[in-house]
Amino acid sequence: SVHMVPGAAANGGPLLLLDCEGEEERSLPEGCAVLHLGLCPAQGTVCLLHSGGPIPAEPFEQMVLLAKETAEKIGAEMRRGVEERELRRSAKRARKAQRAEGRRISSGDGAALGEAE
């Protein structure tokens, strides 16, 4: 979510705040606005767009772009983390399988190798 505090920026324009915590939200002055944006990256679509409070067109566009870019970057980072985790888990499974195979061979289990008749 992106919050807008009118007239609070150094240049007198609106101040945009990204992902405020509950305490921060409660401390915002009257007249602030909020925009919630949800993306469905697999479909490349917006699945949630909700705003509250008065938002002029220009700050609205800035808020949407900020929320969209942030959501995309967070999504990419989460995806990268999941992929790295899966690679580590696959490597661990392969190491375990190699150790188990090595123990079976060293214990002389020829039947496992198709040598016993």
C-alpha positions as CSV (number, residue, x, y, z in Angstrom):
1,S,0.0,0.0,0.0
2,V,1.0,3.6,-0.6
3,H,-0.2,6.5,1.5
4,M,-0.3,10.1,0.4
5,V,0.1,13.0,2.9
6,P,-0.9,16.2,1.0
7,G,1.6,19.1,1.2
8,A,4.1,17.2,3.4
9,A,7.0,16.9,0.9
10,A,9.9,19.4,1.0
11,N,8.6,21.1,-2.1
12,G,5.1,21.4,-0.7
13,G,3.7,18.6,-2.8
14,P,2.3,15.3,-1.6
15,L,4.5,13.0,0.4
16,L,4.2,9.3,-0.6
17,L,4.8,6.7,2.0
18,L,5.3,3.0,1.1
19,D,4.0,0.1,3.2
20,C,3.3,1.9,6.4
21,E,3.0,-0.1,9.6
22,G,-0.2,0.1,11.8
23,E,1.3,2.7,14.2
24,E,2.5,4.8,11.3
25,E,-1.0,4.7,9.7
26,R,-2.6,5.8,12.9
27,S,-0.3,8.7,13.2
28,L,-1.1,10.1,9.7
29,P,-2.9,13.5,9.7
30,E,-6.5,13.9,8.5
31,G,-6.8,14.3,4.7
32,C,-4.4,11.5,3.8
33,A,-5.2,9.0,1.2
34,V,-4.2,5.4,0.7
35,L,-3.9,3.1,-2.4
36,H,-3.8,-0.7,-2.2
37,L,-2.6,-2.6,-5.2
38,G,-2.4,-6.3,-5.8
39,L,-0.8,-8.0,-8.8
40,C,-1.2,-11.4,-10.3
41,P,2.2,-11.9,-11.9
42,A,1.4,-15.2,-13.6
43,Q,-1.4,-13.5,-15.5
44,G,0.2,-10.1,-15.8
45,T,-2.9,-8.4,-14.4
46,V,-4.0,-6.2,-11.5
47,C,-6.2,-8.3,-9.1
48,L,-6.8,-5.5,-6.5
49,L,-7.0,-1.8,-6.8
50,H,-8.5,0.1,-3.8
51,S,-8.1,3.6,-2.7
52,G,-9.5,5.7,0.1
53,G,-9.4,9.4,0.5
54,P,-9.0,12.2,-2.0
55,I,-6.2,11.6,-4.6
56,P,-5.6,14.0,-7.4
57,A,-4.8,12.5,-10.8
58,E,-1.0,13.1,-10.8
59,P,-0.3,11.7,-7.3
60,F,-2.6,8.8,-8.1
61,E,-0.5,7.9,-11.1
62,Q,2.7,8.2,-9.0
63,M,1.2,6.0,-6.3
64,V,0.1,3.3,-8.7
65,L,3.5,3.2,-10.4
66,L,5.3,3.1,-7.0
67,A,3.1,0.3,-5.8
68,K,3.4,-1.7,-9.0
69,E,7.2,-1.4,-9.2
70,T,7.5,-2.3,-5.5
71,A,5.2,-5.3,-5.9
72,E,7.1,-6.5,-9.0
73,K,10.5,-6.2,-7.2
74,I,9.3,-7.9,-4.1
75,G,7.8,-10.7,-6.2
76,A,11.0,-11.2,-8.2
77,E,13.0,-11.4,-4.9
78,M,10.6,-13.9,-3.4
79,R,10.7,-16.0,-6.6
80,R,14.5,-15.9,-6.5
81,G,14.5,-17.0,-2.9
82,V,12.1,-19.9,-3.6
83,E,14.2,-21.0,-6.6
84,E,17.4,-20.9,-4.6
85,R,15.8,-22.9,-1.8
86,E,14.7,-25.5,-4.2
87,L,18.2,-25.8,-5.7
88,R,19.6,-26.3,-2.2
89,R,17.0,-28.9,-1.3
90,S,17.6,-30.7,-4.6
91,A,21.3,-30.8,-4.0
92,K,20.8,-32.1,-0.5
93,R,18.5,-34.9,-1.8
94,A,21.2,-35.8,-4.4
95,R,23.9,-35.9,-1.7
96,K,21.7,-38.1,0.6
97,A,21.0,-40.4,-2.3
98,Q,24.7,-40.7,-3.1
99,R,25.6,-41.4,0.5
100,A,22.9,-44.1,0.7
101,E,24.2,-45.7,-2.5
102,G,27.7,-45.6,-1.2
103,R,26.7,-47.3,2.0
104,R,24.8,-50.0,0.1
105,I,27.8,-50.7,-2.2
106,S,30.3,-50.7,0.7
107,S,28.2,-53.1,2.7
108,G,28.5,-55.7,-0.1
109,D,24.9,-55.7,-1.0
110,G,25.5,-57.2,-4.4
111,A,21.8,-57.9,-4.9
112,A,21.2,-54.2,-5.0
113,L,23.7,-54.1,-7.9
114,G,22.2,-57.1,-9.7
115,E,25.3,-59.2,-9.1
116,A,23.9,-62.0,-6.8
117,E,22.6,-65.2,-8.5
